[in-house]
Amino acid sequence: MASVVDVEALFARCSRMMMTIAQIPKPVIAKVHGLATAAGCQLVATCDLAVASSTATFATPGVNIGAFCSTPGVALGRAVGRKHAMGMLLTGEMVNAEHAQDIGLINRVVAPDALDAEVDTLARLIASKSPAALATGKRVFYQQLEMPLGEAYSMAGHAIACDFVGDDGKEGVDALLSKRAPQWTR
């Protein structure tokens, strides 16, 4: 039987991976085609965006086997409203893709045979944007969630001002006014 220290070390590694997803500058899209339970559901909740097949299901079933899904609850509680998160965590019941979209766990639900194309289209759309603006935006978005409102607006105001006067901001405005596609710095 594993010790508390051993099991805690496993969950610490999982938590570091989840935090890395939030900290990397590139957007991360979850593509869900089947069952996403416990850490799988946590991974979906952690990703910046999520697209699921209409046959996908989600759950935090630890409570069914005597271990509350505490670490999945961290991501779930930040991705969906508290009542929805607690409903999943306290009951361990499966949630279908449509309900997952309704509560904000995922962004889009598509037919199973359209999943790959939908995720590819979304990834290409995001990849067409300024990498610098995406990196700044992702960082600011997650940081501001933990701040008081005034501090959040102050940090966000500084970030958008820096974006506008940066190379990609100047290029974006020039491209808009010139009615052409922007050429982002990479």
Buried (B, 14 or more C-beta within 10 A) or exposed (E): EEEEEEEEEEEEEBBEEBBEBBEEEEBBBBBBBEEBBBBBBBBBBBBBBBBBBBBBBBBBBBBEEEEEBEBBBBBBBBBBEEEBBBBBBEBBBEBBBEBBBBBEBBBBBBEEEBBBEBBEEBBEEBEEBBBBBBBBBBBBBBBBEEEEEEEBEEBBEEBBEEBEEBEBBEBBEEBEEEEEEBEBEE
